[in-house]
Amino acid sequence: MAQRRGACTWKRHICEQLKLRDRLQRHGFEELVHQYNRLLEKSDLRAVLSERYQADKYEVARGHDATAATDGGRGDALVLQQEMAVMRIRHQEELTELHKKRGELAQTVIELNNLIQQKDKEIQSNEAKMLEYQQQTAALEGDCRDLNSRLQDLERANQTLKDEYDALQITFSALEEKLRKTTEDNQELVSRWMAEKAQEANRLNAENEKDSRRRQAKLQKELADAAKEPLPVDPDDDIEVLAEDAGKAGGEQPQGRTLGRTPSKKISQMPPGGLLDSISNIFGRRGANSLSTSPETSEVPPGASVDVRVPSTALHVFEAHDGEVNAVRFGPGSRVLATGGMDRRVKLWEVVSGRCEPKGALTGSNAGITSIEFDSTGSYLLAASNDFASRIWTLDDYRLRHTLTGHSGKVLSARFLLDNARIVSGSYDRTLKLWDLRSKVCMKTVFAGSSCNDIVCTEQCVMSGHFDKKVRFWDIRAESSVRELELLGRVTSLDLNQDRSELLTCSRDDLLKIVDLRANAVRQTLSAEGFKCGSDWTRVTFSPDGNYAAGGSADGALYIWNVLTGKLDRTLERSHNSAINAVSWSPSGVYVSSVEKGSKAILWSDM
């Protein structure tokens, strides 16, 4: 039906165009037709006049012959000849005029024929164009029908997708509500589990304490019995007993009795009290950490001058882990070095004569280690890992003491507060959590709005660096950040100088910035040609005196800047084979350690 309607439409259009052409071109040919008709009339008239002329000529000739004999007819013949001459002249003029008009009309006919041919060509061209346009119209109509069909299909598909979206939205709301309830149940279960663990730990501690008291009482009894027995004395022994030591043996040595250095006089038995005290000092009153009691490993007192040496030589290159090494940290005494890697272990090393000797490994993590922190006494080590948890080990026995779970993403950084009884952890789940180590529970959770890559702490303030290029300052007692500082790249590392007045930041725009915390402004920007931050967790560090900053680049080079001048001090190359992940400067200022995305760690110094 539509095709028949279309055929009628173009036929009607052609008829109207032909009628319009007739109306427009009629005036040009109308005069030509009139002239041609007049020419035909004159031609017929000429033929008639010629016949009449021939008849008159014949009549005149006969009359001339007939009247030649008579003189009376001569006058009429002369008049007739004159009239014939006049008529011939007039006819000749008319014939000339007719020939002229005939030529003009012929030229006009030729021009009109040429014009007709041009018009015919134009008509043919227009007909060809019309045919082409009709074909295009038919093709466009087909495309329009296809598009209408596709539009209907898309509308149906859109309606189907809309219905599915509504159903998914309802399902999502139900799942979200279920997730909320599950999260609440999980938090409750974690709280109950932590409480049970705390009770179990208290029971174990009580039993251990009872066993220790029993063993100590038994040992004291055995030692007391042994002290009562006489001991054989070699006459050649030279024993010196001081008076104050003898006076400490309560009950067995009479008061006022003193023993001097008497080579000739021998002692038959040891005072039991002094022996018991020495045993008690060994077994009963163990220090918090055997490492911290050594003069070589004692922590540098705050405010004390530190002789910082800018490293220039790789003293020891060693394989630290099976795989990527993410974290490195010196202990407070500078003789213990800890490294953490993707092999899920924290390894302890002892720095002896410019070399790192293995001391042991801390196990218990279920995923790679992301950060390491010692407490201020060197008794505990805190490590964050990719299994959404933070863990604390005691360094005297390498035992895992606490596992802090509650984050829903990788824990990228964890730090002790100054009181060593609380820690702060930052995670990829965009939250910060404050943990109490006494109760082993999470005291507070703060939503930071972006993945937390690193944390540093002061007494009442926590500073966190985030994926959204911001450094946030948190008051421990508040629920929101006190202020923010926006950098030009994602923040990968934070570090404080010794007096906690300046903050060192590293970001993915390959810049290190020093922030004056008292003025809350950037004091110095450190950069170097060739330095590139290799990952989102690249760690940089201050020197112990705060005069230098060290950071590792993606090309494996170690860069050291002078903070006072803001210029690059030196670049240490050709030791690492891959990007440096973390750098740590020893508290004594003698050593710098760096670890890489490979498996190597390097101990640097100026020796």
LINBEL-V950400 format. One record per helix or strand of 3 or more residues. SS is the DSSP state (H for helix, E for strand). FROM is the first residue (numbers start at 0). LEN is the number of residues. If there is no record, write none. Layout:
# LINBEL-V950400
ss=(SS;SS)
from=(FROM;FROM)
len=(LEN;LEN)
This chain:
# LINBEL-V950400
ss=(H;H;H;H;H;E;E;E;E;E;E;E;E;E;E;E;E;E;E;E;E;E;E;E;E;E;E;E;E;E;E;E)
from=(1;71;242;271;294;312;324;335;345;354;368;379;388;398;410;421;430;440;451;460;469;480;490;501;510;520;547;557;566;579;591;599)
len=(66;157;5;13;3;7;6;6;7;8;6;6;6;7;6;6;6;7;6;6;6;6;6;6;6;6;5;5;6;6;5;6)
